[in-house]
Amino acid sequence: AQSVTQLDSQVPVFEEAPVELRCNYSSSVSVYLFWYVQYPNQGLQLLLKYLSGSTLVKGINGFEAEFNKSQTSFHLRKPSVHISDTAEYFCAVSELSGGYQKVTFGTGTKLQVIP
Amino acid sequence: DSGVTQTPKHLITATGQRVTLRCSPRSGDLSVYWYQQSLDQGLQFLIQYYNGEERAKGNILERFSAQQFPDLHSELNLSSLELGDSALYFCASSMTRGTSGSGGETQYFGPGTRLLVL
């Protein structure tokens, strides 16, 4: 069974500082990895996803993530955060199960950008 | 705007009541997913439909049921409501097309329905 662990429930960071949000996963088969962002009072939207190929994935708003198969990790990074990045970030793993996509979300990490 | 619509936006009701939440997926998407988000449980997957058929079940209570109609919109029915059912309910859709899907499809989320049970 697949699972996702987001190690930090909250991450405070000063504006313009770098940030890393950690995500570890477990799965018995080939997986696809996602990061979604949820701004206050909104639904989730895709930041980036890893399907195959280059292990460094670039997403929207200057975020990037690196897939590390040996460490089963998919950490999200941004070199310089803005106030507008304050949101909750969800890591998710997806696999084909019985021919259909099965997605498991992590518990989320709240990023608080401090002016 | 994700293209997924949900109604109503807010719902306030009493314990023991029954409510129906509605979701219209993005044009062309055949899969619909329902999620519950609460402060104590986080984001929980409830159920998935593909082209009118139930395909996967998550942590969905027996008091809850869902269906997907021929026009692909979906409804989530919550009955015998309890205080603990108060949460944000999201619908998402994707282009997953059964066995031809790759497993890497993006899910597009609606804005959610905020349910408050008093």
HADDOCK unambig.tbl for C-alpha pairs under 7 A between the chains (distance, minus, plus):
assign (segid A and resid 32 and name CA) (segid B and resid 104 and name CA) 5.55 0.50 0.50
assign (segid A and resid 42 and name CA) (segid B and resid 111 and name CA) 5.37 0.50 0.50
assign (segid A and resid 43 and name CA) (segid B and resid 109 and name CA) 5.61 0.50 0.50
assign (segid A and resid 43 and name CA) (segid B and resid 110 and name CA) 5.71 0.50 0.50
assign (segid A and resid 43 and name CA) (segid B and resid 111 and name CA) 4.56 0.50 0.50
assign (segid A and resid 43 and name CA) (segid B and resid 112 and name CA) 6.25 0.50 0.50
assign (segid A and resid 44 and name CA) (segid B and resid 109 and name CA) 5.67 0.50 0.50
assign (segid A and resid 45 and name CA) (segid B and resid 108 and name CA) 6.61 0.50 0.50
assign (segid A and resid 45 and name CA) (segid B and resid 109 and name CA) 6.57 0.50 0.50
assign (segid A and resid 51 and name CA) (segid B and resid 104 and name CA) 6.22 0.50 0.50
assign (segid A and resid 94 and name CA) (segid B and resid 103 and name CA) 6.17 0.50 0.50
assign (segid A and resid 94 and name CA) (segid B and resid 104 and name CA) 6.58 0.50 0.50
assign (segid A and resid 95 and name CA) (segid B and resid 103 and name CA) 5.20 0.50 0.50
assign (segid A and resid 96 and name CA) (segid B and resid 102 and name CA) 6.96 0.50 0.50
assign (segid A and resid 96 and name CA) (segid B and resid 103 and name CA) 4.87 0.50 0.50
assign (segid A and resid 99 and name CA) (segid B and resid 98 and name CA) 5.77 0.50 0.50
assign (segid A and resid 99 and name CA) (segid B and resid 99 and name CA) 4.46 0.50 0.50
assign (segid A and resid 100 and name CA) (segid B and resid 98 and name CA) 5.45 0.50 0.50
assign (segid A and resid 100 and name CA) (segid B and resid 99 and name CA) 6.42 0.50 0.50
assign (segid A and resid 100 and name CA) (segid B and resid 101 and name CA) 6.84 0.50 0.50
assign (segid A and resid 100 and name CA) (segid B and resid 103 and name CA) 6.82 0.50 0.50
assign (segid A and resid 101 and name CA) (segid B and resid 103 and name CA) 4.59 0.50 0.50
assign (segid A and resid 107 and name CA) (segid B and resid 42 and name CA) 5.74 0.50 0.50
assign (segid A and resid 107 and name CA) (segid B and resid 43 and name CA) 6.64 0.50 0.50
